[in-house]
């Protein structure tokens, strides 16, 4: 592999590709302890050095050198914790997303009719009807080979009721769909969740970003999210950019309290307990005490 190209005004040269053995030496040069070189190479074949190097960041000092003597095994354990946590959260988001699709489609259909979503009069003034229509057309086109789309194109002259088309919405489209509702409609949906409409609006933006992170295997550990979820005023907890605030948001949107308190929290607690010797709760924004109580649905 090779080749050069220029980036911007700095004319920076692309770094040459490195062998697995060279990657091992780079890790050692940073000060991490590798006990088994071959095991490290096998892990690098799975993880990709560039991807793995992001997990070195919690151990980097202000001068951009690293604290010496950190076992690579600890980095691998953090990497595995992140992977398993991402899988758990993706399942949670999937459950929330399916429930949200049902709630929004049911409400809109019963208040504005099966095709009311195409009428700009049923939205707030910030709704961009032209862009929304283009997004819908794109979703139909991207799914044109599915039986659902073919059936509605043939039998219903290309008309898709809201409860059908919403199944093709991305999470971002679902978020904007709600955000463009008139205020009374936003409040009605928020009431189903027992929350303020502004919180729901915030959470749907946040869950869009979180879902993308989980779906594309992005790092959650030691990560600052762009969107901070708005929290209920009586919670007594100040949200920040780290992961715990995102998980706390999921609690309020999850449709099954018994399942959340049982299986979901149980899996989360077991995962943290298993990896606690190697991870830091501070790095993912978890309070040192009573985080279980904050996450429990009462």
VENPE-V475271 format. One line per field, one symbol per residue. ss: DSSP state (A for helix, B for strand, O for the rest). phi: phi as a letter, one per 40 degrees, with the letter a starting at -180 (. if undefined). A space follows every 50 residues. Layout:
ss = ???
phi = ???
This chain:
ss = OOOOOOOAAAOOOOOOOOOAAAAAAAAAAOOOBOOOAAAAAAAAAAAOAA AAAAAAAAABOOOOOBOOOOBAAAAAAAAAAAAAAAAAAAAAAAAAAAAA AAAAAAAAAAAAOOOAAAOAAABOOOOOAAAAAAAAAAAAAAOOOOAAAA AAAAAOOOOOOAAAAAAAOOAAAAAAAAAOBOAAAAAAAAAAAOOOAAAA AAAAAAAAAAAAAAAOOOOOOOOOOOOOOOOOOOOOOOOOOOAAAAAAAA AAAOOOAAAAAAAAAAAAAAAAAAAOOOOOAAAAOOOOOOAAAAAOOO
phi = .ahbacbfccfccccccbcccccdcccccchccbcbcccccccccccgdd ccccccdcbccccgcbccgcccdcccccccdccccccccccccdcccccc dccccccccccbgdbcccccccbcccccccccccccccccccbccccccc cccccbfgcbcdccccccccccccccdcccdcdccccccccccgbccccd dccccccccccccccbfccbcfbbcccbccbdcccgbccbcccdcccccc dccccbccccccccccccccccccbdcbcbdccbgcccbgcccccccb
